[in-house]
């Protein structure tokens, strides 16, 4: 079965950086887009970034544009989220997700994604 395992979360001061990783198994990684979402306490899960199956198409939420970078390494079956200039409002559990459909460009709505990781906590202190 498909498994997604995130790592790299932690506690960081405002202005700092973290790099999240998500390793996938159980499907042909290079045929699927990948997405990152986050959920803060008491809030809905929200889209952060997505990268298409080929790595060409990339999307970001407006709130992270210019600060976060999504990338993928198909040989390692891993998607990354480099987070710079972190703010306290970035505090959340971050999830990676894999969509139902092959060869997609990666959407921004959660219902396009079938498989989810367990999440990794990111806490940004002020």
C-alpha positions as CSV (number, residue, x, y, z in Angstrom):
1,X,0.0,0.0,0.0
2,X,1.0,3.6,-0.4
3,X,2.9,5.1,2.5
4,X,4.1,8.7,3.0
5,X,6.4,9.5,5.9
6,X,7.2,13.1,6.7
7,X,10.2,14.3,8.7
8,X,12.1,17.5,9.5
9,X,9.6,19.4,11.7
10,X,10.7,21.1,14.9
11,X,10.8,24.2,16.9
12,X,12.4,27.3,15.3
13,X,12.5,31.0,16.0
14,X,10.8,33.5,13.8
15,X,13.0,34.2,10.8
16,X,14.5,30.8,10.8
17,X,14.4,27.9,8.4
18,X,13.4,24.3,8.3
19,X,13.3,21.7,5.5
20,X,10.6,19.1,5.5
21,X,11.0,15.8,3.7
22,X,8.4,13.2,2.7
23,X,9.4,9.8,1.5
24,X,6.9,7.8,-0.5
25,X,6.5,4.1,-1.1
26,X,4.0,1.7,-2.7
27,X,3.5,3.5,-6.0
28,X,5.4,4.8,-9.0
29,X,6.5,8.1,-7.4
30,X,7.5,9.7,-10.7
31,X,4.0,9.5,-12.1
32,X,2.3,11.5,-9.4
33,X,2.2,15.0,-8.3
34,X,2.8,15.7,-4.6
35,X,1.4,18.3,-2.3
36,X,2.0,19.8,1.1
37,X,-0.8,21.0,3.4
38,X,-0.9,22.2,7.0
39,X,-3.4,22.4,9.8
40,X,-3.1,24.7,12.8
41,X,-5.0,24.1,16.0
42,X,-8.7,25.0,15.6
43,X,-8.3,25.7,11.9
44,X,-9.1,23.9,8.6
45,X,-6.4,22.0,6.8
46,X,-5.0,24.4,4.1
47,X,-3.0,24.1,1.0
48,X,0.7,25.1,1.1
49,X,2.4,23.9,-2.1
50,X,2.2,21.3,-4.9
51,X,4.6,20.1,-7.5
52,X,3.5,18.3,-10.7
53,X,4.5,14.8,-11.7
54,X,7.2,16.1,-14.0
55,X,8.4,18.8,-11.6
56,X,7.6,21.6,-14.0
57,X,4.4,22.8,-12.6
58,X,4.6,24.3,-9.1
59,X,2.0,26.1,-7.1
60,X,2.1,27.9,-3.8
61,X,-0.4,29.4,-1.4
62,X,-0.2,33.2,-1.4
63,X,0.8,33.1,2.3
64,X,4.0,31.2,1.6
65,X,5.0,32.5,-1.8
66,X,8.6,33.8,-1.9
67,X,9.4,32.0,1.4
68,X,8.8,28.3,0.8
69,X,10.1,26.1,-2.0
70,X,8.8,22.7,-3.0
71,X,11.0,20.3,-4.9
72,X,11.2,16.6,-5.6
73,X,13.9,13.9,-6.1
74,X,12.3,11.1,-8.0
75,X,15.4,8.8,-7.5
76,X,14.9,9.1,-3.8
77,X,11.0,9.1,-4.0
78,X,11.1,12.2,-1.8
79,X,9.4,15.6,-1.9
80,X,10.8,18.5,0.0
81,X,9.5,21.7,1.5
82,X,12.2,24.3,2.2
83,X,10.7,26.9,4.6
84,X,12.6,30.2,5.0
85,X,11.7,33.4,6.9
86,X,9.3,31.4,9.1
87,X,6.6,33.3,11.0
88,X,4.6,32.3,14.1
89,X,1.6,32.0,11.9
90,X,3.3,29.1,10.0
91,X,3.0,27.0,13.2
92,X,1.0,23.9,12.2
93,X,1.1,20.2,11.6
94,X,2.4,19.8,8.0
95,X,1.2,16.9,5.8
96,X,2.4,15.6,2.5
97,X,-0.1,14.1,0.2
98,X,-0.3,12.1,-3.0
99,X,-3.2,12.5,-5.5
100,X,-5.6,9.9,-6.9
101,X,-4.8,10.6,-10.5
102,X,-1.5,10.0,-12.3
103,X,0.2,12.7,-14.4
104,X,-1.5,15.6,-12.7
105,X,0.0,19.0,-12.2
106,X,-0.9,19.0,-8.5
107,X,-4.0,20.7,-7.1
108,X,-4.7,22.9,-4.2
109,X,-7.7,21.2,-2.8
110,X,-7.5,18.4,-0.3
111,X,-10.1,16.2,-2.0
112,X,-7.8,15.7,-5.0
113,X,-5.4,13.8,-2.7
114,X,-5.9,10.2,-1.8
115,X,-3.0,9.4,0.4
116,X,-1.7,11.4,3.4
117,X,1.3,11.2,5.7
118,X,1.0,11.2,9.5
119,X,2.2,14.8,9.7
120,X,5.1,16.6,11.3
121,X,4.8,19.5,13.8
122,X,6.4,22.8,12.9
123,X,6.4,25.4,15.7
124,X,7.7,28.9,15.1
125,X,8.3,31.0,18.2
126,X,8.2,34.8,18.2
